Amino acid sequence: MRDAYKQAGVDVEAGYEVVRGIGEAVASTHREEVVSGLGGFGGLFALRAGYQDPVLVSGTDGVGTKLLVAQRLGRHRSIGIDLVAMCVNDIVTCGAEPLFFLDYFATGKLEPGVAVEVVEGVAAGCRRAGCALVGGETAEMPGLYGPGHYDLAGFAVGVVERAKMLDKATVVPGDRLWALPSSGLHANGFSLVRKLVDELDWDGEHGTGRPLGEQLLEPTRIYVREVLAALPHIKSAAHITGGGLPENLPRALPSGLGAELRLGSWPVPPIFALLKALAGLSDDELHATFNGGIGMVLVGGDRCPVDGAIGVGVVTDTPGVRLS
């Protein structure tokens, strides 16, 4: 039967090879609450005692067409970090501590080395976020994906005491906006990015100081530790992903309020200037498509809530996001 299945395009032994190859990486993420190891039908995680009124917070995401960049360059570890980042950066905006993570890897023909490299990246992201990789799924589906192509999805679960949840309803005009800088493009806007840079030399620097391919694959920064440390000082937080500041920052503000940010008050990775020139984008268009150098915005008090946070603006009583 295995020979027949293999002739149909599914290699069961390749799947076993992946499981053997990721064991050490997965174990390196485990917290004391992890009950089960690899191989079961479900990942088991015991919620520790001591919570008064815990709220579970969940999130799921992928990394979009940045996958095609990793596949073109043949470098797959950083894309696993992206996968974790896109999920845990979302749930930490509620004030939740990420507890555990699961991944889904689907491809037409399973290449164990590629899958192991991706999962090693997922494990690295989980270590950065302080959460456990408790399980996942590898699916080989011949005919559905082209040669060398794969897709990813991630799922994160966290917990927060109900009384300590961040609440945007407490935000008022005059509250300060603190930016946590991005590491680059993160994992958004890559359909446009790939169109703009497709014919460029990805080994070249193009005036940015680093090889283009290296910048395209720069993994999304994980903000969990910074946001959790800032919780006593902030009221809400926004993860800046697709749609940039104009779309994401208002999600951390009450209806009727807006934000004013000072252009030039935060560092902008050089890759954005290159894309702006290639596409002929205005500043407004750039910030409506990409993160523009800001990966997370913390809304809070008058002093810097954590090391590395930069004061970039204030909450206003006029809806919308203005860049001046």
ZALODO-558715 format. One record per residue (C-alpha): x, y, z. Coordinates in steps of 0.25 Angstrom, whole numbers, padded with zeros to 4 digits, always signed. Example, Ala and Ser with C-alpha at 12.3 -4.5 7.8 and 13.67 -1.06 7.14 Angstrom:
<rs>
+0049-0018+0031/+0055-0004+0029/
</rs>
This chain:
<rs>
+0000+0000+0000/+0011+0010+0003/+0017+0007-0010/+0004+0010-0017/+0002+0023-0009/+0017+0027-0013/+0014+0025-0027/+0002+0034-0025/+0011+0045-0021/+0011+0043-0005/+0024+0039+0002/+0020+0034+0016/+0035+0032+0019/+0038+0046+0016/+0028+0050+0026/+0034+0041+0037/+0048+0047+0033/+0042+0061+0036/+0037+0057+0050/+0050+0051+0053/+0057+0064+0048/+0049+0074+0056/+0049+0067+0070/+0060+0074+0076/+0055+0088+0071/+0041+0085+0076/+0046+0081+0090/+0055+0093+0091/+0042+0102+0092/+0035+0094+0103/+0030+0100+0116/+0027+0093+0128/+0012+0093+0125/+0014+0084+0113/+0008+0070+0116/+0010+0063+0102/+0022+0061+0092/+0021+0059+0077/+0013+0048+0072/-0001+0049+0078/-0014+0053+0072/-0014+0066+0080/-0004+0075+0087/-0006+0076+0102/-0004+0088+0111/-0008+0089+0125/-0012+0103+0129/-0004+0106+0142/-0011+0109+0155/-0012+0123+0161/-0021+0130+0151/-0033+0137+0156/-0041+0140+0144/-0033+0135+0132/-0037+0139+0118/-0031+0131+0106/-0027+0139+0094/-0025+0132+0080/-0020+0136+0067/-0017+0130+0053/-0009+0136+0041/+0001+0132+0030/+0012+0140+0023/+0006+0142+0010/+0014+0143-0003/+0027+0145+0005/+0027+0130+0004/+0031+0132-0011/+0043+0140-0007/+0048+0129+0002/+0045+0118-0009/+0052+0126-0019/+0065+0128-0010/+0064+0114-0005/+0065+0120+0010/+0054+0115+0019/+0057+0117+0033/+0053+0132+0035/+0040+0129+0029/+0036+0120+0041/+0040+0132+0050/+0030+0141+0042/+0019+0131+0044/+0020+0131+0059/+0022+0146+0059/+0009+0149+0051/+0001+0141+0061/+0007+0145+0075/+0009+0160+0071/-0006+0160+0069/-0010+0153+0082/-0001+0161+0091/-0008+0174+0087/-0019+0169+0097/-0008+0168+0108/-0008+0152+0106/+0004+0144+0109/+0006+0134+0097/+0005+0120+0103/+0006+0110+0091/+0007+0110+0076/+0003+0100+0065/+0007+0100+0050/+0002+0095+0037/+0011+0092+0026/+0005+0088+0012/+0013+0084-0001/+0011+0077-0013/+0024+0068-0011/+0030+0067+0003/+0045+0071+0003/+0049+0067+0017/+0061+0077+0018/+0052+0089+0014/+0041+0085+0024/+0051+0083+0035/+0057+0096+0032/+0044+0103+0033/+0040+0097+0046/+0053+0100+0052/+0050+0115+0049/+0036+0113+0056/+0043+0107+0068/+0053+0119+0068/+0041+0129+0067/+0034+0121+0079/+0046+0123+0087/+0047+0138+0085/+0032+0138+0088/+0033+0129+0101/+0023+0120+0096/+0023+0105+0093/+0022+0098+0080/+0012+0087+0084/+0008+0081+0070/+0006+0083+0055/+0002+0076+0042/+0010+0073+0030/+0001+0071+0018/+0006+0065+0004/-0004+0068-0007/+0002+0065-0021/-0005+0073-0032/-0009+0084-0023/+0004+0091-0021/+0015+0094-0032/+0029+0088-0031/+0036+0094-0019/+0024+0102-0014/+0018+0101+0000/+0008+0108+0009/+0008+0111+0024/-0002+0115+0034/+0000+0117+0049/-0008+0117+0061/-0005+0123+0075/-0012+0123+0088/-0009+0132+0100/-0015+0136+0113/-0018+0148+0121/-0025+0152+0134/-0038+0158+0130/-0035+0170+0140/-0022+0172+0133/-0026+0172+0118/-0023+0184+0110/-0035+0193+0108/-0035+0203+0097/-0048+0209+0103/-0038+0216+0114/-0031+0223+0103/-0033+0239+0103/-0028+0250+0095/-0014+0254+0099/-0009+0240+0102/+0005+0238+0096/+0008+0228+0084/+0020+0220+0086/+0026+0212+0074/+0034+0199+0074/+0042+0200+0061/+0041+0189+0051/+0052+0180+0046/+0048+0183+0031/+0036+0179+0023/+0032+0168+0032/+0022+0159+0025/+0012+0169+0018/+0011+0175+0004/+0019+0165-0003/+0010+0164-0015/+0014+0178-0018/+0029+0176-0013/+0031+0164-0022/+0026+0172-0034/+0035+0184-0032/+0048+0176-0030/+0046+0164-0038/+0056+0168-0049/+0066+0174-0039/+0079+0167-0035/+0075+0161-0021/+0090+0160-0018/+0092+0175-0020/+0090+0186-0010/+0083+0196-0018/+0088+0208-0009/+0082+0201+0003/+0095+0196+0010/+0090+0181+0010/+0088+0171-0001/+0073+0172-0006/+0070+0157-0004/+0075+0158+0011/+0066+0170+0014/+0054+0163+0007/+0055+0151+0016/+0058+0159+0029/+0049+0152+0039/+0037+0160+0046/+0041+0165+0059/+0034+0158+0071/+0029+0168+0081/+0024+0159+0092/+0034+0162+0103/+0034+0177+0101/+0019+0178+0101/+0017+0169+0113/+0028+0178+0120/+0020+0191+0116/+0006+0186+0121/+0007+0194+0134/+0009+0207+0126/+0000+0205+0114/-0015+0205+0111/-0015+0198+0097/-0006+0194+0086/-0007+0192+0071/+0001+0182+0062/+0005+0189+0049/+0002+0179+0038/-0005+0180+0024/-0011+0194+0023/+0000+0200+0031/-0002+0211+0041/-0015+0217+0035/-0023+0203+0036/-0017+0197+0049/-0014+0208+0058/-0029+0212+0059/-0032+0198+0064/-0025+0202+0077/-0033+0215+0079/-0048+0217+0083/-0058+0221+0072/-0057+0236+0069/-0042+0238+0073/-0030+0238+0064/-0015+0240+0064/-0004+0250+0059/+0010+0244+0057/+0022+0252+0054/+0029+0247+0041/+0044+0246+0044/+0043+0243+0059/+0046+0228+0056/+0056+0220+0048/+0052+0215+0035/+0059+0203+0029/+0066+0207+0015/+0057+0196+0008/+0045+0206+0009/+0052+0217+0002/+0056+0207-0010/+0041+0202-0011/+0036+0217-0010/+0045+0221-0022/+0042+0208-0030/+0027+0210-0029/+0027+0225-0028/+0019+0225-0015/+0016+0237-0007/+0018+0236+0008/+0003+0234+0011/+0003+0223+0000/+0015+0216+0006/+0010+0216+0020/-0004+0211+0015/+0003+0199+0009/+0015+0196+0018/+0018+0197+0033/+0028+0209+0029/+0038+0205+0040/+0028+0203+0052/+0024+0189+0055/+0016+0192+0068/+0010+0204+0074/+0007+0205+0089/-0003+0215+0094/-0001+0220+0108/+0005+0230+0118/+0015+0241+0118/+0028+0233+0120/+0035+0222+0111/+0029+0209+0115/+0040+0200+0111/+0054+0201+0105/+0055+0204+0091/+0041+0210+0090/+0041+0224+0083/+0031+0235+0085/+0025+0237+0071/+0011+0245+0074/-0001+0247+0081/-0016+0242+0082/-0025+0253+0076/-0040+0256+0077/-0041+0256+0061/-0043+0242+0055/-0032+0237+0045/-0017+0236+0045/-0009+0248+0041/+0006+0248+0037/+0012+0262+0039/
</rs>
